[in-house]
Amino acid sequence: MSLRDDGAAAVEWVASYLERVNELPVLSQVEPGDIRAALPSSPPDEPEPFSAVLRDLDSVLLPGLTHWQSPRFFAYFATTASEPGVLAELLIAGLNQVGILWRTSPALQELEEVTLEWLGQLLGLPAEFHGHIEDTASTGVLSALAVARALRPGRRVVLCSEHTHSAADKAARLLELELRKVPVDDAFRLRPELLELDDACAVIATIGTTGAAAIDPIPEIADACEAAGVWLHVDAAYAGSAAVCPELRPLFAGWECADSIGVNPHKWLGVPMDCSALWTRRSDDFRRTFSLVPEFLQSPDDAVNLSELSIPLGRRFRALKLWAVLRCFGRSGLEERIREHVRLATLFEKWVRDEPGWEIVAPRYFSLVCFRREGTDEDNERLLDQVNASGKVFLSHSRLADRYSLRLAIGNFRTTEDDVRLAWEVLRREASPL
Amino acid sequence: MSLRDDGAAAVEWVASYLERVNELPVLSQVEPGDIRAALPSSPPDEPEPFSAVLRDLDSVLLPGLTHWQSPRFFAYFATTASEPGVLAELLIAGLNQVGILWRTSPALQELEEVTLEWLGQLLGLPAEFHGHIEDTASTGVLSALAVARALRPGRRVVLCSEHTHSAADKAARLLELELRKVPVDDAFRLRPELLELDDACAVIATIGTTGAAAIDPIPEIADACEAAGVWLHVDAAYAGSAAVCPELRPLFAGWECADSIGVNPHKWLGVPMDCSALWTRRSDDFRRTFSLVPEFLQSPDDAVNLSELSIPLGRRFRALKLWAVLRCFGRSGLEERIREHVRLATLFEKWVRDEPGWEIVAPRYFSLVCFRREGTDEDNERLLDQVNASGKVFLSHSRLADRYSLRLAIGNFRTTEDDVRLAWEVLRREASPL
């Protein structure tokens, strides 16, 4: 095959896909097993041209995609395949660097450290934080808890709120730690006066919870953790990117006191999956927990290797896509997009508030609006299913104060006011016969 | 920016890079800190064009790359950025799917399951194995040991050989398991008669160890594990891909009895980082260990989600690159490339054997040759440093039977007999003054 010719076709495919994605049903309409049934049961014996891959991507796989790149994807938290991010992935694959030791790719390691410094500056983090990239925030919280456990032998409790992401449950299970969930107040914030830190090695506090984008009271939690010598991990996987906007920065008060912080540029900063930033002011503790340099990896230089700070040994050149995005948007471009998403969410919130029979069920700080229609939980669940089955928009739900709640999360760089308006129209239309 | 224009430039950059990579020093010649010093200390405020990223990739980052795509990269285990794999990464980024639940990308999940079935067929694995993709084999072994630990509460010992990959040490540390290393025989194979399985929850056996590409006696180990009710994980991260060749298949005898098997298509099968296959015949046990479906992820369908089998919640559409590679090479194309690498390694082995003052220090089964020059360990270490400093080729080392040993690992699809011959010439030239 020819990399140039097939590459031109692949670029054209992606460009055209991103142009037509808003015409496709956002949530895939296939049934379990449909895609599998359309695929051969065995691989080919002889080579096929790359054009056959592109053809089947359209004819076989496309119906099985839920279009995360649709401007009308409002479920979970969105992610944007921005142009510089997408093209950087092509470069990453072509270079195919494997970061194991510093010397297996000095540029990978040093660019990863520098871009995390850049991003830390954009978000207002103190310079003493050291950052590296994990695949997902789940791995980040797992790593942070492993370090916390190693620092406090015998203290096997981790505290978090009822609304902390399930990644904490998974990490605690893997690390055999007991996860205790502290009740929240009526704004879905962890109640710091209920923290019992005696047996704890760590607290996970969240800025922008998954269910409601709530903000735990970080300053109080940080004070309590410091007094008790307990590790504080701040999970800002979704909302952290918003700290790029000066007017939103106050919502992050206190996170600079954390021992570790996770932010996902692959959520709200235009970097394609996977790029989860993990900063710590205690990278020596990370190194003590994770460093293992066996004989076959001894090398003549004495550089610290990023693989000594995390679970996987080999890492992709993910820093390159973060670098491309930070440069091609610049501070101003990123601010602008986050600010616009918050404006759109504010607008949607107002529409809901102003409409009889609908209510806002959680304070809105960022680009997530939590709301519901009058009626039972089942009514709201049915409404959501119908809205999503329409294929026009895709929203998700959460349970807040034991009530089924609808979530509209804005986060794709290509989403416009018209897209948000359409979501509201579809919601009202599907709700009217109920 | 224009995705089409900048995309054309990015494709051209990669195509041209792969054409000239053999003219670049294989091992980066920079010193720690050089790349960092060449980068701005802050991100730009205003957007820059993508062409600036490409320009700085050449002028700033290129000297800091160790060229894993050089046909003369013979260190560690190689990886190939094959054309279909590289272009598939572009598609993956453009689609930017996030596999969380089945319905967040039915095609991602079903293609991942189907391509792992295809790959299982190519490698001769029984159909009852269920496969999914992890980022690296380190995560795979961590996952497998977590499952094994959950199945045998109170049994906290994991057994492996002295030559097992350090990922086992890291996983055991994270899971608080005791890793006991069993001595090897003179072919660097775990001695099964020394396995004491009473307190063990798992054994890790390797086909193609990192240091010597040795093959642990899998049938004996599997029998012992089965009798003792102990989980057997077979690490075939490097060598597993070779099972695509019928003539090499006998080297894998017994692996079909494992509870879990790891093979890295991102090592020797032309798939760019990251794509590590993990099969298990006990996926229900994986699900019991890892499944957590919180409220916000409840969905109307009852499909099993791949995220219930592994640590991260969100997954990239990595199956797409495996699919593209399996189709564009076909069974015959992959067989051909593996077979050629084994032929080249056999040739190199013969050159070393036939040359006075050099010796082969481990049996060769695959594409890794372990050898040394007469003299002390320090002489050999100095030789390796000089060879690598030449920039012409890059080799690594291991310690075998307590002797410093040189490793020539063939694995890049673009490596030719001339490249291997050059490695031998550089080795002899650098050795002559010693």
HADDOCK unambig.tbl for C-alpha pairs under 7 A between the chains (distance, minus, plus):
assign (segid A and resid 3 and name CA) (segid B and resid 15 and name CA) 6.25 0.50 0.50
assign (segid A and resid 3 and name CA) (segid B and resid 83 and name CA) 5.86 0.50 0.50
assign (segid A and resid 4 and name CA) (segid B and resid 11 and name CA) 6.40 0.50 0.50
assign (segid A and resid 4 and name CA) (segid B and resid 12 and name CA) 6.61 0.50 0.50
assign (segid A and resid 4 and name CA) (segid B and resid 15 and name CA) 6.55 0.50 0.50
assign (segid A and resid 7 and name CA) (segid B and resid 11 and name CA) 5.97 0.50 0.50
assign (segid A and resid 7 and name CA) (segid B and resid 87 and name CA) 6.31 0.50 0.50
assign (segid A and resid 8 and name CA) (segid B and resid 8 and name CA) 6.41 0.50 0.50
assign (segid A and resid 10 and name CA) (segid B and resid 87 and name CA) 6.65 0.50 0.50
assign (segid A and resid 10 and name CA) (segid B and resid 91 and name CA) 6.92 0.50 0.50
assign (segid A and resid 11 and name CA) (segid B and resid 4 and name CA) 6.39 0.50 0.50
assign (segid A and resid 11 and name CA) (segid B and resid 7 and name CA) 5.97 0.50 0.50
assign (segid A and resid 12 and name CA) (segid B and resid 4 and name CA) 6.59 0.50 0.50
assign (segid A and resid 14 and name CA) (segid B and resid 91 and name CA) 6.40 0.50 0.50
assign (segid A and resid 14 and name CA) (segid B and resid 94 and name CA) 5.63 0.50 0.50
assign (segid A and resid 15 and name CA) (segid B and resid 3 and name CA) 6.25 0.50 0.50
assign (segid A and resid 15 and name CA) (segid B and resid 4 and name CA) 6.53 0.50 0.50
assign (segid A and resid 28 and name CA) (segid B and resid 103 and name CA) 6.99 0.50 0.50
assign (segid A and resid 32 and name CA) (segid B and resid 303 and name CA) 6.55 0.50 0.50
assign (segid A and resid 35 and name CA) (segid B and resid 107 and name CA) 6.10 0.50 0.50
assign (segid A and resid 35 and name CA) (segid B and resid 110 and name CA) 6.37 0.50 0.50
assign (segid A and resid 36 and name CA) (segid B and resid 110 and name CA) 5.59 0.50 0.50
assign (segid A and resid 36 and name CA) (segid B and resid 111 and name CA) 6.87 0.50 0.50
assign (segid A and resid 36 and name CA) (segid B and resid 114 and name CA) 6.79 0.50 0.50
assign (segid A and resid 42 and name CA) (segid B and resid 118 and name CA) 5.37 0.50 0.50
assign (segid A and resid 43 and name CA) (segid B and resid 118 and name CA) 5.44 0.50 0.50
assign (segid A and resid 43 and name CA) (segid B and resid 326 and name CA) 6.65 0.50 0.50
assign (segid A and resid 43 and name CA) (segid B and resid 327 and name CA) 6.67 0.50 0.50
assign (segid A and resid 43 and name CA) (segid B and resid 330 and name CA) 6.93 0.50 0.50
assign (segid A and resid 44 and name CA) (segid B and resid 327 and name CA) 6.08 0.50 0.50
assign (segid A and resid 44 and name CA) (segid B and resid 330 and name CA) 5.17 0.50 0.50
assign (segid A and resid 44 and name CA) (segid B and resid 331 and name CA) 6.39 0.50 0.50
assign (segid A and resid 45 and name CA) (segid B and resid 330 and name CA) 4.85 0.50 0.50
assign (segid A and resid 45 and name CA) (segid B and resid 331 and name CA) 4.50 0.50 0.50
assign (segid A and resid 45 and name CA) (segid B and resid 332 and name CA) 5.72 0.50 0.50
assign (segid A and resid 46 and name CA) (segid B and resid 329 and name CA) 6.87 0.50 0.50
assign (segid A and resid 46 and name CA) (segid B and resid 330 and name CA) 4.54 0.50 0.50
assign (segid A and resid 46 and name CA) (segid B and resid 331 and name CA) 6.19 0.50 0.50
assign (segid A and resid 46 and name CA) (segid B and resid 332 and name CA) 5.73 0.50 0.50
assign (segid A and resid 46 and name CA) (segid B and resid 333 and name CA) 6.98 0.50 0.50
assign (segid A and resid 47 and name CA) (segid B and resid 327 and name CA) 5.98 0.50 0.50
assign (segid A and resid 47 and name CA) (segid B and resid 328 and name CA) 4.71 0.50 0.50
assign (segid A and resid 47 and name CA) (segid B and resid 329 and name CA) 4.48 0.50 0.50
assign (segid A and resid 47 and name CA) (segid B and resid 330 and name CA) 4.38 0.50 0.50
assign (segid A and resid 47 and name CA) (segid B and resid 333 and name CA) 6.59 0.50 0.50
assign (segid A and resid 48 and name CA) (segid B and resid 327 and name CA) 5.62 0.50 0.50
assign (segid A and resid 48 and name CA) (segid B and resid 328 and name CA) 4.70 0.50 0.50
assign (segid A and resid 48 and name CA) (segid B and resid 329 and name CA) 6.97 0.50 0.50
assign (segid A and resid 49 and name CA) (segid B and resid 328 and name CA) 5.78 0.50 0.50
assign (segid A and resid 50 and name CA) (segid B and resid 84 and name CA) 6.68 0.50 0.50
assign (segid A and resid 50 and name CA) (segid B and resid 328 and name CA) 6.17 0.50 0.50
assign (segid A and resid 53 and name CA) (segid B and resid 324 and name CA) 6.26 0.50 0.50
assign (segid A and resid 61 and name CA) (segid B and resid 107 and name CA) 5.69 0.50 0.50
assign (segid A and resid 64 and name CA) (segid B and resid 105 and name CA) 6.53 0.50 0.50
assign (segid A and resid 64 and name CA) (segid B and resid 106 and name CA) 5.12 0.50 0.50
assign (segid A and resid 64 and name CA) (segid B and resid 107 and name CA) 4.51 0.50 0.50
assign (segid A and resid 65 and name CA) (segid B and resid 105 and name CA) 5.04 0.50 0.50
assign (segid A and resid 65 and name CA) (segid B and resid 106 and name CA) 6.13 0.50 0.50
assign (segid A and resid 65 and name CA) (segid B and resid 107 and name CA) 5.59 0.50 0.50
assign (segid A and resid 66 and name CA) (segid B and resid 104 and name CA) 5.55 0.50 0.50
assign (segid A and resid 66 and name CA) (segid B and resid 105 and name CA) 5.07 0.50 0.50
assign (segid A and resid 68 and name CA) (segid B and resid 96 and name CA) 6.71 0.50 0.50
assign (segid A and resid 68 and name CA) (segid B and resid 97 and name CA) 6.00 0.50 0.50
assign (segid A and resid 69 and name CA) (segid B and resid 95 and name CA) 6.70 0.50 0.50
assign (segid A and resid 69 and name CA) (segid B and resid 96 and name CA) 6.93 0.50 0.50
assign (segid A and resid 81 and name CA) (segid B and resid 93 and name CA) 6.30 0.50 0.50
assign (segid A and resid 81 and name CA) (segid B and resid 94 and name CA) 5.72 0.50 0.50
assign (segid A and resid 81 and name CA) (segid B and resid 96 and name CA) 5.89 0.50 0.50
assign (segid A and resid 83 and name CA) (segid B and resid 3 and name CA) 5.85 0.50 0.50
assign (segid A and resid 84 and name CA) (segid B and resid 50 and name CA) 6.68 0.50 0.50
assign (segid A and resid 86 and name CA) (segid B and resid 90 and name CA) 6.33 0.50 0.50
assign (segid A and resid 86 and name CA) (segid B and resid 93 and name CA) 5.07 0.50 0.50
assign (segid A and resid 86 and name CA) (segid B and resid 94 and name CA) 5.73 0.50 0.50
assign (segid A and resid 87 and name CA) (segid B and resid 7 and name CA) 6.31 0.50 0.50
assign (segid A and resid 87 and name CA) (segid B and resid 10 and name CA) 6.63 0.50 0.50
assign (segid A and resid 87 and name CA) (segid B and resid 90 and name CA) 6.79 0.50 0.50
assign (segid A and resid 89 and name CA) (segid B and resid 89 and name CA) 6.36 0.50 0.50
assign (segid A and resid 89 and name CA) (segid B and resid 90 and name CA) 6.06 0.50 0.50
assign (segid A and resid 89 and name CA) (segid B and resid 93 and name CA) 6.48 0.50 0.50
assign (segid A and resid 90 and name CA) (segid B and resid 86 and name CA) 6.33 0.50 0.50
assign (segid A and resid 90 and name CA) (segid B and resid 87 and name CA) 6.79 0.50 0.50
assign (segid A and resid 90 and name CA) (segid B and resid 89 and name CA) 6.06 0.50 0.50
assign (segid A and resid 90 and name CA) (segid B and resid 90 and name CA) 5.01 0.50 0.50
assign (segid A and resid 91 and name CA) (segid B and resid 10 and name CA) 6.92 0.50 0.50
assign (segid A and resid 91 and name CA) (segid B and resid 14 and name CA) 6.40 0.50 0.50
assign (segid A and resid 93 and name CA) (segid B and resid 81 and name CA) 6.32 0.50 0.50
assign (segid A and resid 93 and name CA) (segid B and resid 86 and name CA) 5.06 0.50 0.50
assign (segid A and resid 93 and name CA) (segid B and resid 89 and name CA) 6.48 0.50 0.50
assign (segid A and resid 93 and name CA) (segid B and resid 272 and name CA) 5.92 0.50 0.50
assign (segid A and resid 94 and name CA) (segid B and resid 14 and name CA) 5.63 0.50 0.50
assign (segid A and resid 94 and name CA) (segid B and resid 81 and name CA) 5.73 0.50 0.50
assign (segid A and resid 94 and name CA) (segid B and resid 86 and name CA) 5.74 0.50 0.50
assign (segid A and resid 95 and name CA) (segid B and resid 69 and name CA) 6.70 0.50 0.50
assign (segid A and resid 96 and name CA) (segid B and resid 68 and name CA) 6.72 0.50 0.50
assign (segid A and resid 96 and name CA) (segid B and resid 69 and name CA) 6.94 0.50 0.50
assign (segid A and resid 96 and name CA) (segid B and resid 81 and name CA) 5.90 0.50 0.50
assign (segid A and resid 96 and name CA) (segid B and resid 272 and name CA) 6.02 0.50 0.50
assign (segid A and resid 96 and name CA) (segid B and resid 273 and name CA) 6.43 0.50 0.50
assign (segid A and resid 97 and name CA) (segid B and resid 68 and name CA) 6.00 0.50 0.50
assign (segid A and resid 103 and name CA) (segid B and resid 28 and name CA) 6.98 0.50 0.50
assign (segid A and resid 104 and name CA) (segid B and resid 66 and name CA) 5.57 0.50 0.50
assign (segid A and resid 105 and name CA) (segid B and resid 64 and name CA) 6.53 0.50 0.50
assign (segid A and resid 105 and name CA) (segid B and resid 65 and name CA) 5.05 0.50 0.50
assign (segid A and resid 105 and name CA) (segid B and resid 66 and name CA) 5.08 0.50 0.50
assign (segid A and resid 106 and name CA) (segid B and resid 64 and name CA) 5.13 0.50 0.50
assign (segid A and resid 106 and name CA) (segid B and resid 65 and name CA) 6.15 0.50 0.50
assign (segid A and resid 107 and name CA) (segid B and resid 35 and name CA) 6.09 0.50 0.50
assign (segid A and resid 107 and name CA) (segid B and resid 61 and name CA) 5.67 0.50 0.50
assign (segid A and resid 107 and name CA) (segid B and resid 64 and name CA) 4.52 0.50 0.50
assign (segid A and resid 107 and name CA) (segid B and resid 65 and name CA) 5.60 0.50 0.50
assign (segid A and resid 110 and name CA) (segid B and resid 35 and name CA) 6.37 0.50 0.50
assign (segid A and resid 110 and name CA) (segid B and resid 36 and name CA) 5.58 0.50 0.50
assign (segid A and resid 111 and name CA) (segid B and resid 36 and name CA) 6.87 0.50 0.50
assign (segid A and resid 114 and name CA) (segid B and resid 36 and name CA) 6.77 0.50 0.50
assign (segid A and resid 118 and name CA) (segid B and resid 42 and name CA) 5.38 0.50 0.50
assign (segid A and resid 118 and name CA) (segid B and resid 43 and name CA) 5.45 0.50 0.50
assign (segid A and resid 136 and name CA) (segid B and resid 312 and name CA) 6.38 0.50 0.50
assign (segid A and resid 138 and name CA) (segid B and resid 312 and name CA) 5.43 0.50 0.50
assign (segid A and resid 138 and name CA) (segid B and resid 313 and name CA) 6.60 0.50 0.50
assign (segid A and resid 139 and name CA) (segid B and resid 312 and name CA) 6.22 0.50 0.50
assign (segid A and resid 146 and name CA) (segid B and resid 174 and name CA) 6.80 0.50 0.50
assign (segid A and resid 166 and name CA) (segid B and resid 294 and name CA) 6.49 0.50 0.50
assign (segid A and resid 170 and name CA) (segid B and resid 290 and name CA) 6.89 0.50 0.50
assign (segid A and resid 174 and name CA) (segid B and resid 146 and name CA) 6.78 0.50 0.50
assign (segid A and resid 174 and name CA) (segid B and resid 175 and name CA) 6.79 0.50 0.50
assign (segid A and resid 175 and name CA) (segid B and resid 174 and name CA) 6.78 0.50 0.50
assign (segid A and resid 175 and name CA) (segid B and resid 175 and name CA) 5.98 0.50 0.50
assign (segid A and resid 211 and name CA) (segid B and resid 296 and name CA) 6.84 0.50 0.50
assign (segid A and resid 272 and name CA) (segid B and resid 93 and name CA) 5.90 0.50 0.50
assign (segid A and resid 272 and name CA) (segid B and resid 96 and name CA) 6.02 0.50 0.50
assign (segid A and resid 273 and name CA) (segid B and resid 96 and name CA) 6.43 0.50 0.50
assign (segid A and resid 273 and name CA) (segid B and resid 316 and name CA) 6.27 0.50 0.50
assign (segid A and resid 274 and name CA) (segid B and resid 316 and name CA) 6.94 0.50 0.50
assign (segid A and resid 290 and name CA) (segid B and resid 170 and name CA) 6.87 0.50 0.50
assign (segid A and resid 294 and name CA) (segid B and resid 166 and name CA) 6.49 0.50 0.50
assign (segid A and resid 295 and name CA) (segid B and resid 398 and name CA) 6.39 0.50 0.50
assign (segid A and resid 295 and name CA) (segid B and resid 399 and name CA) 6.78 0.50 0.50
assign (segid A and resid 296 and name CA) (segid B and resid 211 and name CA) 6.83 0.50 0.50
assign (segid A and resid 296 and name CA) (segid B and resid 397 and name CA) 5.89 0.50 0.50
assign (segid A and resid 296 and name CA) (segid B and resid 398 and name CA) 4.82 0.50 0.50
assign (segid A and resid 303 and name CA) (segid B and resid 32 and name CA) 6.55 0.50 0.50
assign (segid A and resid 312 and name CA) (segid B and resid 136 and name CA) 6.36 0.50 0.50
assign (segid A and resid 312 and name CA) (segid B and resid 138 and name CA) 5.41 0.50 0.50
assign (segid A and resid 312 and name CA) (segid B and resid 139 and name CA) 6.21 0.50 0.50
assign (segid A and resid 313 and name CA) (segid B and resid 138 and name CA) 6.61 0.50 0.50
assign (segid A and resid 316 and name CA) (segid B and resid 273 and name CA) 6.27 0.50 0.50
assign (segid A and resid 316 and name CA) (segid B and resid 274 and name CA) 6.96 0.50 0.50
assign (segid A and resid 324 and name CA) (segid B and resid 53 and name CA) 6.27 0.50 0.50
assign (segid A and resid 326 and name CA) (segid B and resid 43 and name CA) 6.64 0.50 0.50
assign (segid A and resid 327 and name CA) (segid B and resid 43 and name CA) 6.67 0.50 0.50
assign (segid A and resid 327 and name CA) (segid B and resid 44 and name CA) 6.08 0.50 0.50
assign (segid A and resid 327 and name CA) (segid B and resid 47 and name CA) 5.97 0.50 0.50
assign (segid A and resid 327 and name CA) (segid B and resid 48 and name CA) 5.61 0.50 0.50
assign (segid A and resid 328 and name CA) (segid B and resid 47 and name CA) 4.72 0.50 0.50
assign (segid A and resid 328 and name CA) (segid B and resid 48 and name CA) 4.69 0.50 0.50
assign (segid A and resid 328 and name CA) (segid B and resid 49 and name CA) 5.77 0.50 0.50
assign (segid A and resid 328 and name CA) (segid B and resid 50 and name CA) 6.16 0.50 0.50
assign (segid A and resid 329 and name CA) (segid B and resid 46 and name CA) 6.86 0.50 0.50
assign (segid A and resid 329 and name CA) (segid B and resid 47 and name CA) 4.49 0.50 0.50
assign (segid A and resid 329 and name CA) (segid B and resid 48 and name CA) 6.97 0.50 0.50
assign (segid A and resid 330 and name CA) (segid B and resid 43 and name CA) 6.91 0.50 0.50
assign (segid A and resid 330 and name CA) (segid B and resid 44 and name CA) 5.15 0.50 0.50
assign (segid A and resid 330 and name CA) (segid B and resid 45 and name CA) 4.82 0.50 0.50
assign (segid A and resid 330 and name CA) (segid B and resid 46 and name CA) 4.51 0.50 0.50
assign (segid A and resid 330 and name CA) (segid B and resid 47 and name CA) 4.37 0.50 0.50
assign (segid A and resid 331 and name CA) (segid B and resid 44 and name CA) 6.37 0.50 0.50
assign (segid A and resid 331 and name CA) (segid B and resid 45 and name CA) 4.47 0.50 0.50
assign (segid A and resid 331 and name CA) (segid B and resid 46 and name CA) 6.18 0.50 0.50
assign (segid A and resid 332 and name CA) (segid B and resid 45 and name CA) 5.71 0.50 0.50
assign (segid A and resid 332 and name CA) (segid B and resid 46 and name CA) 5.72 0.50 0.50
assign (segid A and resid 333 and name CA) (segid B and resid 46 and name CA) 6.95 0.50 0.50
assign (segid A and resid 333 and name CA) (segid B and resid 47 and name CA) 6.58 0.50 0.50
assign (segid A and resid 397 and name CA) (segid B and resid 296 and name CA) 5.90 0.50 0.50
assign (segid A and resid 398 and name CA) (segid B and resid 295 and name CA) 6.34 0.50 0.50
assign (segid A and resid 398 and name CA) (segid B and resid 296 and name CA) 4.81 0.50 0.50
assign (segid A and resid 399 and name CA) (segid B and resid 295 and name CA) 6.73 0.50 0.50
